[in-house]
Amino acid sequence: MNPQFAIDNVLSFALTERRAAKRYRSRRVLESPQASQVVVDGKPYTAFCSNDYLGLANHPDVIAAFQHAANSFGVGSGASHLVAGHSSEHHALEEELAVFTGRERALLFSTGYMANMGAITALVGQGDAIFEDRLNHASLLDAGLLSGARFQRFLHNDLTNLQNRLDKTHAERTLIVVDGVFSMDGDCAPLPELAALAQKNNAWLMVDDAHGFGCLGKTGGGSAEHFGLSQEDVPILMGTLGKAFGTFGAFIAGSENLIETLIQFSRSYIYTTAMPPAVAAATRVSLRLLQEEHWRRQHLQELIARFRVGAQQLGLQLLDSFSPIQPIIIGDEARVLMIAEQLAERGILIIAIRPPTVAPGSSRLRVTFSAEHTLAQVDQLLNALSDILGGTQFGDSGHE
């Protein structure tokens, strides 16, 4: 083989290009449980980069449920749900998630990526049309592309642009797909308006509420509960369990016919091993805690409010978000990396998000909050940003 075409030579060139563009990604090694204080690569940090929004990933009751179920069921499920892997813990969790979301049924998937891929490709295909928000999660975009349906992306939260696109379709089935809370901007989709638009155009609405469940709504029911939307308004509702629930996996909730359709036609459900039963058991406890311990959501909102006031005093560019996702827009890739490095030197861990995850020119520090954080830790972050960027000092509040 000509050395020019050898696999390592070809791949090395692409990696070198990515490094030069300040877009190279590197892994860190976590050496402690998820918490506001973590140990990464042997160093202690105050972390503002976890999706453990309610602080349940290391909750003793959740851990105890996992351990007890592992003793009863073992570690691995050993098979797919449709062969011999669907345990009583899986079944009970699905029933409880259906009640929690106000839907007829719920179906567990091993990951959020698989839930989105499985639902979209099972529901639409050739001859159909799918319309997605430009800022949707990569799993939704990938599923739309792979579905075989005519795939279009509309401008972010732009109902007029979506309607204009819908006016031009003559598809047999039409699916509109959005995030409930957008993962990189932290803002919400206008779900009541989208639900009305979908019904007007005889379209189905699917909402990926990975970042809404647990955080929004009176009982933590997410974006649909926050806006008071029913199964008829949002017929396809997806949620992940690895964020506010603090465990792992995902689910789709909806009608009896929707769930049976996914069981019959969703390849990422049919052809994969079920999550460990112990994970389902732990999630059942998380589900109870997030509904009972309202203080977690209340404290989260206090943290967010304090941060936004302080960040605005520093003149930082924030986005319109009341969720735990509070990005600081920096713009330049090299500068956002430099700021993240300087924060790490001060014992604060925040990940610099750069293209292609976000659009060129919108590189950012993706700050995320957890109910495990304290107001004093928010002040620590604000003071570090002030040191780096210049500005006011925060603290002396008496808060812990």
C-alpha positions as CSV (number, residue, x, y, z in Angstrom):
1,M,0.0,0.0,0.0
2,N,1.1,3.5,-0.7
3,P,2.1,5.0,2.7
4,Q,0.0,8.1,1.8
5,F,-3.1,6.0,2.1
6,A,-2.2,4.0,5.2
7,I,-4.9,4.4,7.8
8,D,-2.7,6.0,10.5
9,N,-1.3,8.6,8.1
10,V,-4.8,9.6,6.8
11,L,-6.2,9.8,10.3
12,S,-3.2,11.7,11.7
13,F,-3.7,14.5,9.2
14,A,-7.4,15.0,10.4
15,L,-6.3,15.0,14.0
16,T,-3.6,17.5,13.4
17,E,-6.1,19.8,11.7
18,R,-8.4,19.6,14.7
19,R,-5.7,20.4,17.1
20,A,-4.6,23.4,15.1
21,A,-8.2,24.7,15.1
22,K,-8.4,24.5,18.9
23,R,-11.2,21.9,18.6
24,Y,-9.4,18.8,19.9
25,R,-11.3,16.9,22.6
26,S,-9.5,15.2,25.6
27,R,-10.8,12.9,28.3
28,R,-10.3,13.4,32.0
29,V,-10.4,10.6,34.6
30,L,-12.9,11.0,37.4
31,E,-11.7,9.4,40.6
32,S,-14.6,10.2,42.9
33,P,-18.4,10.1,42.9
34,Q,-20.3,12.8,41.1
35,A,-20.7,15.7,43.5
36,S,-20.0,19.4,43.7
37,Q,-16.5,18.5,44.8
38,V,-14.7,15.9,42.7
39,V,-11.3,14.5,42.1
40,V,-10.2,14.5,38.5
41,D,-6.8,13.3,37.3
42,G,-5.6,13.3,40.9
43,K,-6.6,16.9,41.6
44,P,-9.6,18.3,43.6
45,Y,-12.1,20.6,41.9
46,T,-15.3,22.4,42.5
47,A,-17.2,21.0,39.4
48,F,-19.7,23.0,37.4
49,C,-19.9,20.6,34.4
50,S,-22.1,17.6,35.6
51,N,-25.7,16.9,34.4
52,D,-26.5,15.5,37.9
53,Y,-28.9,18.4,38.4
54,L,-30.6,17.2,41.5
55,G,-27.5,15.6,43.2
56,L,-29.0,12.1,43.2
57,A,-26.1,10.2,41.5
58,N,-24.4,9.6,44.8
59,H,-27.5,9.6,47.1
60,P,-27.2,6.9,49.8
61,D,-30.8,5.6,49.2
62,V,-30.2,5.3,45.5
63,I,-26.9,3.5,46.1
64,A,-28.6,1.2,48.6
65,A,-31.4,0.3,46.1
66,F,-28.8,-0.5,43.5
67,Q,-26.8,-2.8,45.9
68,H,-29.9,-4.6,47.1
69,A,-31.2,-5.3,43.6
70,A,-27.7,-6.4,42.4
71,N,-27.8,-9.0,45.3
72,S,-31.2,-10.1,44.1
73,F,-30.8,-10.0,40.3
74,G,-27.1,-10.0,39.7
75,V,-25.3,-7.3,37.7
76,G,-26.1,-7.9,34.0
77,S,-29.6,-8.4,32.6
78,G,-28.2,-11.0,30.3
79,A,-30.5,-10.5,27.4
80,S,-32.7,-8.1,25.5
81,H,-36.1,-7.1,26.9
82,L,-37.9,-9.3,24.3
83,V,-35.8,-12.4,25.0
84,A,-35.3,-12.9,28.8
85,G,-33.9,-9.6,30.1
86,H,-37.1,-7.7,31.1
87,S,-37.1,-8.0,34.9
88,S,-39.8,-7.1,37.4
89,E,-37.7,-4.0,38.3
90,H,-37.8,-2.8,34.7
91,H,-41.5,-3.4,34.5
92,A,-42.2,-1.6,37.7
93,L,-40.1,1.4,36.6
94,E,-42.0,1.7,33.3
95,E,-45.3,1.7,35.1
96,E,-44.1,4.3,37.5
97,L,-42.7,6.5,34.8
98,A,-46.0,6.3,32.9
99,V,-47.8,7.6,36.0
100,F,-45.2,10.3,36.6
101,T,-45.4,11.6,33.1
102,G,-49.2,11.3,32.8
103,R,-49.0,9.0,29.9
104,E,-50.6,5.6,29.2
105,R,-47.3,3.7,29.1
106,A,-43.5,4.1,29.1
107,L,-40.8,2.1,27.5
108,L,-37.2,1.8,28.8
109,F,-34.1,2.2,26.5
110,S,-30.5,1.6,27.4
111,T,-29.4,5.2,26.5
112,G,-31.0,8.5,25.4
113,Y,-29.3,8.2,22.0
114,M,-30.9,4.8,21.5
115,A,-34.3,6.1,22.6
116,N,-34.2,8.9,20.1
117,M,-32.8,6.7,17.3
118,G,-35.3,4.0,18.0
119,A,-38.4,6.2,18.2
120,I,-37.8,8.3,15.2
121,T,-36.7,5.5,12.8
122,A,-39.7,3.4,13.9
123,L,-42.2,6.2,13.3
124,V,-41.1,7.8,10.0
125,G,-39.4,6.6,6.9
126,Q,-39.5,7.0,3.1
127,G,-42.5,9.1,2.0
128,D,-42.6,10.9,5.4
129,A,-41.2,14.2,6.6
130,I,-39.4,15.2,9.7
131,F,-38.8,18.8,10.9
132,E,-36.2,19.5,13.6
133,D,-35.0,22.6,15.5
134,R,-31.5,23.5,14.3
135,L,-30.2,23.3,17.9
136,N,-31.6,19.8,18.6
137,H,-29.3,17.3,20.2
138,A,-27.0,15.3,17.9
139,S,-29.0,12.1,18.6
140,L,-32.2,13.6,17.2
141,L,-30.4,15.0,14.1
142,D,-28.7,11.7,13.4
143,A,-32.0,9.8,13.8
144,G,-33.7,12.2,11.4
145,L,-31.0,11.7,8.8
146,L,-31.1,8.0,9.1
147,S,-34.8,7.6,9.1
148,G,-35.2,7.8,5.4
149,A,-37.8,10.5,5.7
150,R,-37.3,13.9,4.1
151,F,-35.3,15.8,6.8
152,Q,-35.4,19.5,7.4
153,R,-34.1,21.8,10.1
154,F,-36.0,24.9,11.0
155,L,-34.5,28.1,12.6
156,H,-34.2,27.8,16.4
157,N,-37.6,28.3,18.1
158,D,-38.9,30.0,15.0
159,L,-42.5,29.0,14.5
160,T,-42.9,31.0,11.3
161,N,-40.0,29.3,9.7
162,L,-41.4,25.9,10.7
163,Q,-44.9,26.8,9.4
164,N,-43.4,27.9,6.1
165,R,-41.7,24.5,5.7
166,L,-44.8,22.6,6.7
167,D,-46.8,24.4,4.1
168,K,-44.6,22.8,1.4
169,T,-44.9,19.2,2.5
170,H,-47.2,16.5,1.2
171,A,-45.8,13.7,3.4
172,E,-47.9,10.8,4.6
173,R,-46.6,11.2,8.1
174,T,-45.2,14.5,9.5
175,L,-43.0,14.5,12.7
176,I,-41.9,17.7,14.5
177,V,-39.0,17.1,16.9
178,V,-37.5,19.5,19.5
179,D,-35.6,19.5,22.7
180,G,-37.6,20.5,25.7
181,V,-34.5,22.2,27.2
182,F,-31.7,22.8,24.7
183,S,-28.5,21.2,25.9
184,M,-26.0,23.8,24.9
185,D,-28.1,27.0,25.3
186,G,-30.3,26.0,28.2
187,D,-33.4,27.7,26.9
188,C,-36.8,26.0,26.4
189,A,-38.8,25.2,23.3
190,P,-42.1,27.1,23.0
191,L,-44.0,23.9,23.5
192,P,-47.6,25.2,23.8
193,E,-47.2,27.0,20.5
194,L,-45.5,24.0,18.9
195,A,-48.3,21.7,20.1
196,A,-50.9,23.9,18.6
197,L,-49.0,24.2,15.4
198,A,-48.5,20.4,15.2
199,Q,-52.2,19.8,15.6
200,K,-53.1,22.5,13.0
201,N,-50.9,20.8,10.5
202,N,-51.8,17.1,11.3
203,A,-48.3,16.5,12.6
204,W,-46.9,14.6,15.5
205,L,-44.8,16.4,18.1
206,M,-41.9,14.6,19.8
207,V,-40.1,16.3,22.7
208,D,-36.7,15.2,24.0
209,D,-36.8,16.4,27.6
210,A,-33.5,15.0,28.8
211,H,-32.6,18.3,30.5
212,G,-36.1,19.2,31.7
213,F,-37.1,16.1,33.7
214,G,-36.5,16.5,37.4
215,C,-35.7,20.2,37.1
216,L,-38.9,21.8,35.6
217,G,-42.5,21.4,36.7
218,K,-44.1,21.4,40.2
219,T,-43.2,17.7,40.8
220,G,-40.2,17.6,38.5
221,G,-42.3,16.3,35.5
222,G,-40.3,18.4,33.1
223,S,-41.2,20.7,30.3
224,A,-44.6,19.1,29.6
225,E,-45.6,19.6,33.2
226,H,-44.1,23.1,33.3
227,F,-46.4,24.1,30.4
228,G,-49.3,21.9,31.4
229,L,-49.3,19.8,28.3
230,S,-51.1,16.4,28.0
231,Q,-50.4,13.3,26.1
232,E,-52.6,14.6,23.3
233,D,-50.4,17.8,23.1
234,V,-47.1,15.9,23.2
235,P,-47.8,12.4,22.0
236,I,-44.1,11.3,22.0
237,L,-42.2,12.2,25.1
238,M,-38.6,11.2,25.7
239,G,-36.6,11.5,28.9
240,T,-33.1,10.4,30.1
241,L,-32.3,8.8,33.5
242,G,-28.6,9.8,33.6
243,K,-29.1,13.5,34.3
244,A,-31.5,14.7,37.0
245,F,-32.4,11.1,37.9
246,G,-28.8,10.4,38.6
247,T,-28.7,6.9,37.2
248,F,-28.6,5.6,33.6
249,G,-30.8,4.9,30.6
250,A,-33.8,6.6,29.0
251,F,-37.5,6.1,28.2
252,I,-40.2,7.0,25.8
253,A,-43.7,7.8,27.2
254,G,-46.9,8.0,25.3
255,S,-50.0,6.0,24.3
256,E,-50.5,2.3,24.3
257,N,-50.3,2.2,20.5
258,L,-47.1,4.2,20.5
259,I,-45.3,1.9,23.0
260,E,-46.5,-1.2,21.3
261,T,-45.3,0.2,17.9
262,L,-41.8,0.8,19.4
263,I,-41.7,-2.7,20.9
264,Q,-42.5,-4.1,17.5
265,F,-40.4,-1.8,15.2
266,S,-37.7,0.0,17.2
267,R,-34.5,-1.7,16.3
268,S,-32.5,0.0,19.1
269,Y,-35.0,-1.5,21.5
270,I,-35.3,-4.9,20.0
271,Y,-31.7,-5.7,19.3
272,T,-29.8,-4.6,22.4
273,T,-29.3,-5.9,26.0
274,A,-31.6,-4.5,28.6
275,M,-30.1,-2.2,31.2
276,P,-29.1,-4.0,34.5
277,P,-32.1,-4.5,36.7
278,A,-30.2,-2.8,39.6
279,V,-30.1,0.4,37.5
280,A,-33.9,0.2,37.2
281,A,-34.3,-0.4,40.9
282,A,-32.0,2.6,41.7
283,T,-34.0,4.8,39.3
284,R,-37.3,3.9,41.1
285,V,-35.8,5.4,44.3
286,S,-34.5,8.5,42.3
287,L,-38.0,8.9,40.9
288,R,-39.5,9.0,44.4
289,L,-36.9,11.4,45.7
290,L,-37.2,13.9,42.9
291,Q,-41.0,14.0,43.5
292,E,-40.8,14.2,47.3
293,E,-37.8,16.5,47.9
294,H,-39.0,19.7,46.3
295,W,-36.2,21.6,48.1
296,R,-33.8,20.3,45.5
297,R,-35.5,22.3,42.7
298,Q,-36.0,25.3,44.9
299,H,-32.4,25.4,45.8
300,L,-31.4,24.9,42.2
301,Q,-33.4,28.0,41.3
302,E,-31.6,30.0,44.1
303,L,-28.2,29.0,42.7
304,I,-29.2,29.9,39.2
305,A,-30.6,33.3,40.2
306,R,-27.5,34.2,42.2
307,F,-25.2,33.2,39.4
308,R,-27.1,35.2,36.7
309,V,-27.1,38.4,38.8
310,G,-23.4,38.1,39.5
311,A,-22.6,37.2,35.9
312,Q,-24.5,40.2,34.6
313,Q,-22.6,42.4,37.0
314,L,-19.4,41.1,35.5
315,G,-20.7,41.9,32.0
316,L,-20.7,38.3,30.9
317,Q,-22.8,37.2,27.9
318,L,-25.5,34.8,29.1
319,L,-28.4,33.3,27.2
320,D,-32.1,33.3,28.0
321,S,-32.1,30.3,30.4
322,F,-33.8,29.5,33.7
323,S,-32.6,25.9,33.6
324,P,-29.5,24.5,35.3
325,I,-27.6,25.0,32.0
326,Q,-26.1,28.5,32.1
327,P,-23.6,29.0,29.2
328,I,-21.2,31.9,29.1
329,I,-20.6,32.9,25.5
330,I,-16.9,33.6,24.8
331,G,-16.8,33.3,21.0
332,D,-13.2,32.4,20.2
333,E,-12.0,28.8,20.6
334,A,-8.5,29.7,21.9
335,R,-9.9,32.2,24.4
336,V,-12.5,29.9,25.9
337,L,-9.8,27.2,26.3
338,M,-7.6,29.7,28.1
339,I,-10.3,30.7,30.5
340,A,-11.2,27.1,31.2
341,E,-7.5,26.4,32.0
342,Q,-7.3,29.4,34.3
343,L,-10.4,28.3,36.1
344,A,-8.9,24.8,36.5
345,E,-5.8,26.4,38.0
346,R,-8.1,28.0,40.6
347,G,-9.7,24.6,41.4
348,I,-12.9,25.1,39.3
349,L,-13.8,22.6,36.6
350,I,-15.9,23.8,33.6
351,I,-15.7,22.4,30.1
352,A,-15.0,24.6,27.1
353,I,-17.6,23.8,24.4
354,R,-16.4,24.5,20.9
355,P,-17.4,23.8,17.3
356,P,-18.6,21.5,15.9
357,T,-20.8,21.0,19.1
358,V,-21.8,24.6,18.8
359,A,-21.8,27.1,15.9
360,P,-18.5,28.8,14.9
361,G,-18.0,32.0,16.9
362,S,-20.2,30.8,19.8
363,S,-17.7,28.8,21.9
364,R,-18.7,28.9,25.5
365,L,-18.2,27.8,29.1
366,R,-21.1,25.5,29.7
367,V,-21.8,26.1,33.4
368,T,-24.2,23.6,34.9
369,F,-25.6,23.6,38.5
370,S,-26.6,20.9,40.8
371,A,-28.7,20.9,44.0
372,E,-25.4,19.7,45.6
373,H,-23.8,23.1,45.0
374,T,-23.9,25.8,47.7
375,L,-24.3,29.6,47.3
376,A,-20.7,29.9,48.5
377,Q,-19.5,27.8,45.6
378,V,-21.4,30.0,43.2
379,D,-19.5,33.0,44.8
380,Q,-16.3,31.0,44.4
381,L,-17.0,30.7,40.6
382,L,-18.0,34.3,40.2
383,N,-14.9,35.5,42.0
384,A,-12.7,33.3,39.9
385,L,-14.3,34.7,36.7
386,S,-13.8,38.2,38.1
387,D,-10.1,37.5,38.8
388,I,-9.6,36.2,35.2
389,L,-11.8,38.8,33.4
390,G,-11.6,41.7,35.9
391,G,-14.5,42.9,37.9
392,T,-16.4,42.8,41.2
393,Q,-15.7,40.4,44.0
394,F,-18.6,38.3,45.4
395,G,-19.0,36.8,48.8
396,D,-19.3,37.8,52.5
397,S,-22.9,36.7,52.2
398,G,-23.0,34.4,55.2
399,H,-24.3,31.6,52.9
400,E,-22.8,28.1,52.8
